[in-house]
């Protein structure tokens, strides 16, 4: 078998797990091009779509969703987990795995258990402020635990940020601004508010901002509104035809251009969104998704505490709030600049290579 590092990554189901796993894998390949990386996934979620598109071999195992409280599903978990652990172990054996790097999700727990049984080093990365069950268990099995921020409560944790794509992590917003604004039909001489609800959009955010379109235009604020592929908004703005544009797009494939065009953002506060905006130094109003015990709010709190963002509850984020609070904020260039600097200080650009170097060190230590 070759002397290159052989690593299995386990982070499936959602983009929030898959994206940092793939960004980490890309960093390993940059640092050690001969490395052999295998991804674990399931037929559920986005694994079969996103992972092969990034050029990594995908091995499928039975999914084991872990309930968050005692119920019938939890009582049936051990049997289902055993089958998934056997399948994960077979993948580790075929790959000759020297490390398992888990990012949470349905495939993480089976991978951790299979690695533990084989005495293969386990490395954990937790992107969310509130860790999932699999990563909470794994943090007790290994000293190699990394998190998005210092506030994440996991045993053995070291905060490094979240692995990001190089196009985001290395983005120079000022250098790309003119090209980015031209791409979206935006002007160079007025502030740009970017609005997004994530990959699927957010109707509450869409309605509130579109409902205040006239106030934004009257204040000279341009809008780049990413409404989501299945959504639309009815934007009625009065005034001269040469006023600030309000650009509506369903989706943006290369987000570095949207970030470079923007001065301020309104968005949900998923872990990846918070990490990307912090890395590129974009201030934001975060409107956390009001589900699962307010987990998204926790992701945004470190940035808000640093002065780089505001957090507004979903039911408070209305067109009236946009008119009364957001329009004056985005129009205040000095305040926006202060918030941008604070957001940048709260972010991390190099988590992908930090994690990749540490894993390669662990693999090298196992060879000795």
C-alpha positions as CSV (number, residue, x, y, z in Angstrom):
1,X,0.0,0.0,0.0
2,X,1.3,3.5,-0.8
3,X,3.0,5.7,1.8
4,X,0.5,8.6,1.2
5,X,-1.9,9.5,4.0
6,X,-5.1,7.5,3.9
7,X,-8.0,9.3,5.5
8,X,-11.7,8.6,5.8
9,X,-14.0,11.7,6.2
10,X,-17.5,11.2,7.8
11,X,-19.8,14.2,7.5
12,X,-22.9,13.6,5.6
13,X,-26.6,14.3,5.1
14,X,-26.7,18.1,5.1
15,X,-24.5,20.8,3.4
16,X,-23.6,22.0,6.8
17,X,-21.8,18.7,7.4
18,X,-20.6,18.0,3.9
19,X,-19.2,21.3,2.9
20,X,-16.6,21.6,5.8
21,X,-15.7,17.9,5.2
22,X,-15.0,18.5,1.5
23,X,-13.1,21.8,2.2
24,X,-10.9,19.9,4.7
25,X,-10.3,17.2,2.1
26,X,-9.3,19.8,-0.5
27,X,-6.8,21.3,2.0
28,X,-5.3,17.8,2.6
29,X,-4.8,17.3,-1.1
30,X,-3.2,20.7,-1.5
31,X,-0.7,20.0,1.4
32,X,-0.1,16.4,0.5
33,X,-1.2,15.8,-3.1
34,X,-0.8,12.0,-3.0
35,X,-3.3,11.6,-0.1
36,X,-6.1,9.1,-0.5
37,X,-9.4,10.4,0.9
38,X,-12.6,8.4,1.1
39,X,-15.9,9.9,2.1
40,X,-18.6,8.0,4.0
41,X,-22.2,8.9,3.2
42,X,-25.7,7.5,3.1
43,X,-28.5,7.6,0.5
44,X,-30.3,10.2,2.6
45,X,-29.7,13.9,2.2
46,X,-27.2,15.5,-0.2
47,X,-24.3,13.0,0.1
48,X,-24.7,11.4,-3.4
49,X,-25.1,14.8,-5.0
50,X,-22.4,17.0,-3.3
51,X,-19.6,14.6,-2.6
52,X,-19.0,13.1,-6.0
53,X,-19.2,16.6,-7.5
54,X,-16.1,17.5,-5.4
55,X,-14.2,14.5,-6.9
56,X,-14.0,12.2,-3.9
57,X,-14.9,8.5,-3.8
58,X,-18.1,8.0,-1.8
59,X,-18.9,4.8,0.2
60,X,-22.4,4.4,1.3
61,X,-23.5,2.9,4.7
62,X,-26.9,2.6,6.4
63,X,-28.0,5.8,8.0
64,X,-28.4,6.0,11.7
65,X,-30.3,9.2,12.8
66,X,-29.7,9.7,16.5
67,X,-32.8,10.9,18.4
68,X,-32.3,13.8,20.8
69,X,-34.4,12.3,23.6
70,X,-35.7,9.0,24.9
71,X,-38.3,7.5,22.6
72,X,-39.1,4.4,20.6
73,X,-36.6,5.4,17.9
74,X,-33.8,5.6,20.4
75,X,-34.6,2.1,21.7
76,X,-34.2,0.8,18.2
77,X,-30.9,2.6,17.5
78,X,-28.5,-0.1,18.9
79,X,-29.5,-2.7,16.3
80,X,-29.4,-0.2,13.4
81,X,-26.1,1.1,14.7
82,X,-24.5,-2.3,14.7
83,X,-25.2,-2.8,11.0
84,X,-23.9,0.6,10.1
85,X,-20.8,0.1,12.2
86,X,-20.1,-3.1,10.4
87,X,-20.5,-1.3,7.0
88,X,-18.3,1.6,8.1
89,X,-15.6,-0.8,9.4
90,X,-15.5,-2.6,6.1
91,X,-14.9,0.8,4.4
92,X,-12.1,1.6,6.8
93,X,-10.5,-1.8,6.2
94,X,-10.7,-1.4,2.4
95,X,-9.3,2.1,2.5
96,X,-6.5,1.2,4.9
97,X,-7.6,4.2,6.9
98,X,-5.0,5.9,9.1
99,X,-7.4,8.5,10.5
100,X,-11.1,9.1,10.6
101,X,-12.2,12.7,10.5
102,X,-15.8,13.3,11.5
103,X,-18.0,16.3,11.0
104,X,-21.2,15.0,12.5
105,X,-24.4,13.8,10.7
106,X,-25.8,10.4,10.1
107,X,-22.5,8.7,9.2
108,X,-20.3,10.1,12.0
109,X,-21.3,7.8,14.9
110,X,-20.8,4.5,13.0
111,X,-17.4,5.8,11.7
112,X,-16.3,6.8,15.2
113,X,-17.3,3.4,16.7
114,X,-15.6,1.4,13.9
115,X,-12.4,3.5,14.2
116,X,-12.3,3.0,17.9
117,X,-12.5,-0.7,17.6
118,X,-9.6,-0.7,15.1
119,X,-7.5,1.8,17.2
120,X,-7.6,4.2,14.3
121,X,-7.2,7.9,15.4
122,X,-10.4,9.8,15.6
123,X,-10.5,13.5,14.8
124,X,-13.7,15.5,15.4
125,X,-14.8,18.8,14.0
126,X,-17.9,20.5,15.3
127,X,-19.3,23.4,13.3
128,X,-22.3,24.3,15.4
129,X,-22.5,26.1,18.6
130,X,-24.6,23.3,20.1
131,X,-22.8,19.9,19.3
132,X,-24.8,17.0,18.0
133,X,-25.0,13.6,19.8
134,X,-22.3,11.9,17.7
135,X,-19.7,14.5,18.3
136,X,-20.5,14.7,22.0
137,X,-19.8,11.0,22.3
138,X,-16.7,11.1,20.1
139,X,-15.2,13.9,22.1
140,X,-14.9,11.4,25.0
141,X,-13.1,8.9,22.8
142,X,-10.3,11.2,21.4
143,X,-8.1,14.1,22.4
144,X,-8.4,15.5,18.8
145,X,-11.4,17.8,18.9
146,X,-11.8,21.0,17.0
147,X,-14.7,23.5,17.0
148,X,-15.9,26.6,15.2
149,X,-15.6,28.9,18.2
150,X,-14.3,28.9,21.8
151,X,-17.8,28.9,23.2
152,X,-18.6,25.4,22.0
153,X,-18.7,23.0,25.0
154,X,-16.9,19.8,24.0
155,X,-14.3,17.9,25.9
156,X,-10.7,18.4,24.5
157,X,-11.9,21.2,22.2
158,X,-9.7,23.6,20.3
159,X,-11.4,26.5,18.5
160,X,-10.1,26.9,14.9
161,X,-13.1,28.1,12.9
162,X,-14.9,26.1,10.1
163,X,-13.1,24.9,6.9
164,X,-14.1,27.1,4.0
165,X,-13.6,27.1,0.3
166,X,-10.5,28.9,-0.8
167,X,-12.6,31.3,-3.0
168,X,-14.2,32.5,0.2
169,X,-11.3,32.2,2.7
170,X,-8.9,34.1,0.4
171,X,-11.5,36.7,-0.8
172,X,-10.3,40.3,-1.1
173,X,-13.7,42.0,-1.2
174,X,-12.3,45.4,-2.2
175,X,-10.2,44.0,-5.1
176,X,-13.2,42.1,-6.5
177,X,-15.9,44.7,-5.8
178,X,-16.1,46.4,-9.2
179,X,-16.2,43.1,-11.1
180,X,-18.8,41.7,-8.7
181,X,-21.1,44.6,-8.8
182,X,-21.0,44.7,-12.6
183,X,-21.9,41.0,-12.7
184,X,-25.1,41.7,-10.8
185,X,-25.9,45.0,-12.5
186,X,-25.1,47.1,-9.3
187,X,-23.6,50.5,-9.2
188,X,-20.2,51.4,-7.7
189,X,-21.4,54.6,-6.0
190,X,-24.0,53.4,-3.5
191,X,-24.1,50.9,-0.6
192,X,-25.3,47.3,-1.3
193,X,-27.4,45.3,1.0
194,X,-27.3,41.6,0.3
195,X,-30.3,39.5,1.4
196,X,-30.3,35.7,1.6
197,X,-32.1,33.0,3.4
198,X,-29.6,30.3,2.6
199,X,-29.7,27.7,-0.2
200,X,-33.5,27.4,-0.1
201,X,-34.3,31.0,0.8
202,X,-36.4,32.3,3.8
203,X,-39.9,33.6,3.2
204,X,-40.0,35.7,6.4
205,X,-36.8,37.5,5.4
206,X,-37.9,37.9,1.8
207,X,-41.2,39.4,2.8
208,X,-39.8,41.9,5.3
209,X,-37.0,43.3,3.0
210,X,-39.2,43.4,-0.1
211,X,-41.9,45.1,1.9
212,X,-39.4,47.9,2.7
213,X,-38.0,48.3,-0.8
214,X,-39.2,51.9,-1.2
215,X,-37.5,53.0,2.1
216,X,-34.3,51.3,1.0
217,X,-34.4,53.0,-2.4
218,X,-35.2,56.4,-0.9
219,X,-32.1,56.1,1.3
220,X,-30.0,55.3,-1.8
221,X,-29.4,51.6,-0.8
222,X,-29.0,49.0,-3.5
223,X,-30.2,45.5,-2.8
224,X,-29.0,42.1,-4.0
225,X,-31.8,39.8,-3.0
226,X,-31.1,36.1,-3.2
227,X,-34.6,34.8,-2.8
228,X,-34.0,31.0,-3.1
229,X,-34.7,28.8,-6.1
230,X,-38.3,28.1,-5.3
231,X,-39.2,31.6,-4.1
232,X,-40.2,34.9,-5.6
233,X,-40.8,38.4,-4.2
234,X,-43.1,41.2,-5.3
235,X,-40.9,44.3,-5.2
236,X,-42.7,47.6,-6.0
237,X,-40.4,50.7,-5.8
238,X,-41.4,54.2,-6.7
239,X,-39.1,57.0,-7.9
240,X,-36.9,57.8,-10.8
241,X,-35.9,54.9,-13.1
242,X,-32.2,55.7,-12.4
243,X,-32.6,55.1,-8.7
244,X,-30.6,52.4,-6.8
245,X,-31.3,49.0,-8.3
246,X,-33.1,46.2,-6.4
247,X,-31.7,43.0,-8.0
248,X,-33.6,39.7,-7.4
249,X,-31.9,36.4,-8.2
250,X,-33.0,32.9,-7.3
251,X,-29.6,31.5,-6.4
252,X,-25.9,32.4,-6.5
253,X,-23.4,29.7,-7.5
254,X,-20.2,31.5,-6.7
255,X,-20.9,33.3,-3.4
256,X,-17.6,35.1,-3.4
257,X,-19.0,37.5,-6.0
258,X,-22.1,38.2,-3.9
259,X,-19.9,38.8,-0.8
260,X,-17.6,41.1,-2.8
261,X,-20.5,43.2,-4.1
262,X,-22.1,43.6,-0.6
263,X,-21.5,46.0,2.2
264,X,-24.0,44.5,4.6
265,X,-26.0,41.3,4.8
266,X,-29.4,40.1,6.1
267,X,-29.5,36.3,6.5
268,X,-30.1,33.3,8.7
269,X,-27.4,32.2,11.1
270,X,-26.4,28.8,10.0
271,X,-22.9,27.8,11.1
272,X,-21.4,28.0,7.5
273,X,-23.0,31.4,6.9
274,X,-21.6,32.8,10.1
275,X,-18.2,31.4,9.3
276,X,-18.1,32.8,5.8
277,X,-19.3,36.3,6.7
278,X,-16.7,36.4,9.6
279,X,-13.9,35.3,7.3
280,X,-14.6,37.9,4.7
281,X,-15.5,40.6,7.2
282,X,-19.1,41.3,6.3
283,X,-21.4,42.8,9.0
284,X,-24.9,41.3,9.2
285,X,-28.3,41.3,10.7
286,X,-28.8,37.6,11.6
287,X,-32.4,36.4,11.8
288,X,-32.0,32.9,13.3
289,X,-34.3,30.1,12.1
290,X,-36.8,29.7,15.0
291,X,-36.4,26.0,15.3
292,X,-34.6,23.3,17.4
293,X,-34.3,25.3,20.5
294,X,-32.8,28.4,19.0
295,X,-29.5,26.7,17.9
296,X,-28.9,29.1,15.1
297,X,-28.9,32.1,17.5
298,X,-25.9,30.5,19.3
299,X,-23.9,30.5,16.0
300,X,-24.3,34.3,15.7
301,X,-23.7,35.3,19.3
302,X,-19.9,35.4,19.2
303,X,-20.0,37.7,16.2
304,X,-22.7,39.9,17.7
305,X,-20.7,40.1,21.0
306,X,-17.6,41.2,19.0
307,X,-19.7,44.1,17.5
308,X,-19.8,42.6,14.0
309,X,-23.6,41.8,13.8
310,X,-27.0,42.3,15.2
311,X,-29.4,39.4,16.0
312,X,-33.1,39.9,15.4
313,X,-35.8,37.3,16.2
314,X,-37.7,36.0,13.3
315,X,-41.1,37.4,14.5
316,X,-39.5,40.9,15.0
317,X,-37.9,41.1,11.6
318,X,-40.6,42.9,9.7
319,X,-40.8,45.5,7.0
320,X,-41.3,48.1,9.7
321,X,-38.1,47.0,11.5
322,X,-36.2,47.2,8.2
323,X,-37.5,50.8,7.7
324,X,-36.8,51.9,11.3
325,X,-33.6,50.1,12.1
326,X,-31.9,48.6,9.1
327,X,-32.1,51.4,6.6
328,X,-30.4,54.0,9.0
329,X,-27.7,51.4,9.8
330,X,-26.8,50.5,6.2
331,X,-26.8,54.2,5.3
332,X,-24.2,54.9,8.0
333,X,-20.9,54.2,6.3
334,X,-18.8,54.7,9.4
335,X,-20.9,52.3,11.5
336,X,-20.9,49.7,8.7
337,X,-17.0,50.0,8.5
338,X,-16.7,49.5,12.3
339,X,-19.0,46.5,12.2
340,X,-17.1,45.0,9.2
341,X,-13.8,45.3,11.1
342,X,-15.3,43.6,14.1
343,X,-16.8,40.8,12.0
344,X,-13.4,40.2,10.4
345,X,-11.7,39.9,13.8
346,X,-14.3,37.4,14.9
347,X,-13.8,35.2,11.8
348,X,-11.2,32.7,10.8
349,X,-9.9,32.1,7.3
350,X,-7.5,29.2,7.7
351,X,-9.4,26.5,9.5
352,X,-9.2,24.1,6.5
353,X,-5.4,24.1,6.5
354,X,-5.1,24.2,10.3
355,X,-7.2,21.1,10.5
356,X,-5.5,19.4,7.5
357,X,-2.0,20.0,8.9
358,X,-3.0,18.6,12.3
359,X,-4.6,15.4,10.8
360,X,-1.5,14.9,8.6
361,X,0.7,15.2,11.7
362,X,-1.5,12.6,13.5
363,X,-1.2,10.2,10.5
364,X,2.6,10.8,10.4
365,X,2.9,10.1,14.1
366,X,1.0,6.8,13.7
367,X,3.5,5.7,11.0
368,X,6.4,6.1,13.3
